[in-house]
Amino acid sequence: MNFLAIDVFLKSYAEPLMYLLALVVFALLFFLGKKKVNFSIRVLTAMALGIVVGLTLTEHASHLRVFGLVYTRLIRLIVVPLVFVSIIRSFTNFENVGVLRKIGLKTVFWLLLLTLIGSLIGIASASLFNLGQGLTLPDGENTNQTFKLVDALLNLIPNNIVTHAANNDVLQVIFFAILISIAIIIEGARKPERVEPFKKFIVSASDIMNRVTKIIIRFTPYGVFGLVAHAMARNDVEAFKTLGLYIVAIYVALVVFFVLIQMGLITFVGKLNPFRYIKKLYPALVVAFTSQSSLGTLPVTIKSLNRAGVDEKISNFSAPIGATMGMAACAGIYPAMVAILTANVYNIDLTFTSYLTIVIACVIASIGIAGVPGIASVAATVVLASVGLPLEGLLLVVAVDAFVDMGRTMVNVTGSAVSATLTAVSEKQFDHEAFNTDLSVDAEILA
């Protein structure tokens, strides 16, 4: 059989051959699980195999996406019910509405502060690398429409909770859950017997959803393999060459933000060991990086925060909010960098007022566009429009957005976790003994 015949054979049977390859990889991962290999090692192994397959079988690896989609659909399946019962359970454990308000304000403060700092780092990185010089606009029309902040703020208020739940509009579900929680707290203070049956139901439902979450998390290595293989295969090599400097610049910004700001806050404000903290948070970081979905990572984020020592009341409250607002990478670092890049492409000189407007727009957008699909592009649209820059600037970076979104999502999830952790530490709701206990991921999350 000559090489041409082999090539024809591979193209004709690419899909079943990829599925067969996936079964071999899954058998290996299952074997590692049976041998009690650490969960983190199995996820890393799946990621490495996905990278190898995606880069070597670029033309056919996209068939493996289906396994990643199955996993992400399972994760998204439980987001709304998990968030709904978790928030009500955590809120009703607070003594009164005043405590609830204090914790909410602290959570939002840290999320917005991280977004503000992220926008400054984005501006600094884009300016340092002089992004946009030598780039030209590609042919085509910008499909992004100007996003009205007033409409976004209005959309935060649910009008049909069933519809919002069906659409996975988590922020609206959170709003409704908070409203119910406040009603339970007020009514419980007057006549406890009226709310007790419902509170017992919520506790039971929460325990059941936690068990469902643990079952789904067990499939993480298999989903990671499919997601990574597809991600590596779908990025065009020429796009990487053209936008190489942009990719380097944004990942430099993300790494600096992660190490100096997020882990700096954990070290100097939270008084925690950052290396141990990353180890505790590791499952959420891996799922975020591979799935590119803060909401999809939410169940794992909550579990990781609990194993890190954050009280369940705080993690069940802060993590869902952090997954739907703030977004230091998607609404801070990225829009700021796109704004600088666009200004350079069009030879537009930005003033101090322009830079200040970019920072303010990033912070406001991180609140107003919460839960909107394609939040990074929408946030960039808001920022570009606020400074009067052409929206076509987004066309310059869209080719490699999927690759960049891996790092963005991981930093977003870390920001959500850091916000919850700092809030828990300040409220004396952090278990230092659990944080310093070296249990495996399997024992702490999958049990």
N, C-alpha and C positions, 0 to 999 in steps of 0.2 A: 504494500500500500504506500503510494507516494505522499509527499507533504500536501499536495493539492487535495487529494482524496481525504486525508486526515482533517484538513481545514473544513471541507464541505461537510464531513461527518459531525464535527464539533458544532458547526453553525446549525445543522439540521436538528441536532439533539441537545442543543445548549441548555434548554430549560430543564429537562429531566436529569441531565448530567450535573447541573448546579444543585438540584435537589438531592441527588445522590451524595454529592460532596458535603452538603449541609448535614445529611444524616451521619456521615462519618465524623464530622466535627462534633455534632451533638452527642454521638456515642462516646467520644473522647471526654467531653465535658461531663457527661453523666458518670463515666468511669471515675473521673477525678472527684466527683461528689461522693460516690460510694466509698472512695478511699479516704474520705474525710479531709480532702485538700481544702484549705481555707477558701471561703467564698470570694474574697478579694482576689486571690490568685486565679481562681477560675474565671472571674470577670476580666482580669488582665490578659489571661490566655486567650479568651474569646476575642478581645479587642485586637491582640497581636495577629491572630489568625485572620480576622476580618480585614486588617490592613494589608496583609500579604495577598490574600485572595483578591481584594479590590484593586490592588496595583498590578497584579500579574494577569488577572483575567478580566481586565477592564471592560471588554466588550460584552461579557456575559454575566458579570457579577451583579448587575442590577436585578437579576431574577431572585436574588437572595433577599431583596427588600421585603418580600412578603412576610418573612419571619420576624423582621423588625416591626412591621406594621401590626402583626398579631399581638406582639408584646405591648406596643404603645397603645393599642386599642384596649387591651385589658387594663392597663394603667389608667387610661382616661375613663374607662367604664366606672371605676370606683371613686374618682375624684369628687364628684358632686355629693353622693351620699356620705362619703367619708368626711368631707369638709362640713357638711350640714350637721351631722350628729356630733362631730368632734367639737365644733365651735359652741353648740348649745351645751354640751357636757362641760366644757371648760369654763364657759361664761357663768353657768349656774353654780359653779363651785366657788365663785368669787362672793365675798361677803355682801357687797352692795354695788350699786351702779358707779359710785365714786371710784372704787378700786378698778373697776373695768375701764373707766375713762382714763385713769392714770396710766395703766398698762398700754392702752391704745395709743395715747399721746406719745409715750416713750418709743413704742414700736415705729410709729410714723416718723418721729423725729430722726431716728437712726437711718431709716430707709431714705428719707429725703436728703439727709446730710451726705450719705454715701453717693447719691446721684449727683449732688452738687460737686463733690470732690471728683467724681468720675468725669464730669464734663470738663473740669479744669485740666485733668490729666490728658483727656482726649485732645483738647486744644494744644497743650504743650507737645504731645507726641506728634501730631499732624504738622505743627510748625517746625519742630526739630527735623523731621524727615522731609520737610518742604513738599508735602503731598500735593499732587495735581500738576506739578511742572512736567511738561512734555506729554501730557495726556490729551487726547482729543475725544470729543463726544462721539459715541457710536451712532449709527443710523437707527431710527426707530422713535417711537413716541413714549413718553413717560406715562405709564398707566396709573400712577398714584394721583389721587385727587387731593386738593387742599382739604385739610381736616379742621373742622371748626371745633374749638375747645369748648364752647358753650354747649354744643350738641353732645360732646363726649361727657361732660359733667352731668348733663341731664340723663344720659344713658346709664349712669351709675344707679339711678333709682329704678327698681324693677316695676314692671306693670303687669306681668303675668309670670308668676314664679315657675309654673309648669313649663312654659316655653323656654324660659331662661335655663332651667335645669336640663331640658332636652338639648339645648344648644351649648351646654357646658360653659355658660356664662357665670363663672365662679364668683366674680365680684358681686353680682346681683344676688346670688345665692347667699353669700356672706352677709350682705345687707339684711336680707330676710331673716337669716338665722340670728343675727344680732338683735333684730326687732323682737323676735320670739323670746330670746334670752332675757332681754330687759323686762318683758311682760311677765316672765316666770319669776324673776327676782322680785318685782314689785308685788305681784299677786301672792308669792310665797311668803312675803313679809307680813301680809294681812291674814291669809288663810292657807297655811302650809299644806293642809290635807287635800286641797284642790289640785295642787301641782305635783304632789308626790307620785301618783301613778305615771304621769307623763315623764317625770325625771327618771324613774326606774326603767321605763321603756327606752329612753335615750341611752342610759348606761348599758343596757343589754345590747341595743343596736350598735353602739360604739365598739363594744367588745367583739361582736360578730364581724363588723367591718375591719377591725384590726386583724382578725384572723384571716379574712379574705385577702387583705393586703399582704400578709406574710406569705400566703400561698402564691400570689402572683409574683412577688419579689424573687421567689425561687427560680423563676424563668428568666431572670435578668441576663445571665451569661449567653443564653440562646438568642435573646433579642438583640443583645449588644453585637454579636457576630454579624447578624443580618444588617443591622443599621450601619455599622462601620464599613462593611464590605460595599454596601451601596453608596455610602458617602464618598469613599475613596474612588469609586468607579465613575461617579457622575461629574466630577470636577475636571474641566478641560485643561490640558497641560498648557496650551497657549495662553489661556486666561491667567494661569498661575504666573507665567513668565511676564506678561504685561503688567499685572497688578501685584507683582512680587513685593515691591517696596511698601505698598499699602498693607498687604498681609503682615509683613514684618512689623510695620509701625503699630498696627492695631493690637497685635499679640504682645508687643513690647509694653503698650499701654495697659493691657489686661494683666500681664504678669506683674508690672510695677504696682498696679492697683491692688491686686490680690496679696502680694507679699508685704508691701509697705503700709497700705491703708487697712485692708480687711484684717490681715494677721497682726498688724500693728495695734489695731483697736483691741483685738482679742488679748494681746500680750500686755499692753500698758493700761487699758481701761478695764478689761475683764480679769486681768491678773491670772491668765491661763497660759499653759504651755502650748504654743501654736502648732508644734509638730504632733503632739498628742491630739490636739483639736482636729487637725486635718485627718489623722488616722480615724478618729471617731466619725468624721463627716464623709469619709471616703466613698461609701456606697452611693450617696446622693450626688457627689461630684462626678462619678463615672456615668451614672444614668443621665445626668444633665448634659454632659459632654456628648454622649452618643445619641441621645434621643432628641436633643435640641428643643426641649419643651420644659419650661419651668413648672407648668401645671401638671404635665405628665410625671414629673419628678416629685411632685408634692408628697405623695404617700411615703416615699423613701426619705424625703427630707425630714418629715415629722419623726419617723422612726430613728433616724440618725441623730436628731437633736435629743431625743429621749435617752439614747445610749450615751450621749455626750454629757448628760446630767441636767438638761433643761427640764423643768417640771412640765408635765403633760398639759396643765392649764395654759402655760405660756406657749408651748410649741404648737398646740392645737389652734391657738388664736393667732400668733404672730406669723407662722409659716404660710398659711393661706393668704394673709394680707401681703406678705412679702413676695408671693408668687403672682400677684396681680397689680402691684404698684411699686414705685421705687425704681426697680430695674436699672441699677447703676450702669450696666454695660449697654443694654439695648436703648435706654432712654437718656443716658449720660455720655459715656465714652464715644459710642458709635455716631450719634447725631452730630456731636461737636466735631468729630474728625471729618465727617462728610461735608459739614459746612465749610471748614477750612479748605478741604480739597476742592470743593466747588468754586470757592472764591479765587483760588489760585488758577484753576482752569480758565476762568473768565477774566483773569487779571483785575479782580475787584479788590481794592484796598479796604481792609476792615479797620474800623476805629475802635477805641476803647469801649465806646458805647455799644458797638456791634458785638464785641466779645462778651460784654456784660449781658446783652440781650440773649446771646446764645446760651449762657449759663442759666439765666432765669427761665428761658423757654424750655430747656431740658428738664428742670425741676417741675415746672407746671405740667409739661407733657407727661411726665412720669406718673402724675396723678390722674390727669384727664383721659388718657388713652388706655387706662388699665383694662386688661382683658380683651383688648382688640386684637384680632388675628393679624399677624405680621407687624407686631408692635414696633420693631426696630425701624422698619421702613416708614411707618406712620409717624413715629417720633421724629425721624429725620425730616419728614415732610413738614411737620409743625415748626421745627427749628429753622429750616431753610426759608419757609414763608415768613417767619417772624423777623428775619434779618433782611428780607427782600432778595434772597438769592434764588437763581433759577432752580426749579424742582428737577430739571433734567440731570442735575448732578448725581442723582441716585442711579442713573443708567451706567455710570462709570464703574460702579462696584458690584452691581447685581450678579455678575458672572461668577464671583467667588463667595457670594453671600452665605451659601450653605456651609462652606468650610469655616468661615469666620464665625458663623452662628454657634458653632460648637463651643468655642471659647467664651463667647458672650453669655450663653446660657449657663455655663458653669459658674461664671462670675456672678450672674444674677442670683443663682441659687445660694451661692456662698454669702452674698449680701443679705438675703433673707434669713439665713441661719445666724449670721453675725448679729443682726438686729434682734432676733429672738433671744440669743445668748446674752447679749449685753442687758437686755430688758430683764431677763431672769436673774442675772447677777445683781443688778441694782435693786430688785424686789426681794432679794434673799430667797429666791425660788430656784436655786441652782445646787445640785447635789455634787459636791466636790469629790465625795467618796466614789460615786459612780464614774465620774470623769477620770479618776486615777486608777480605776480597776481595769486590768488588761484582760477583758473577755474577747473572744473572737466575734466577728461579725455574725457568724452563724448562731452563736449562743445568744447574742443580744437582739438580733433583728428577726431571725428566722424561727426562733423557738415558738 
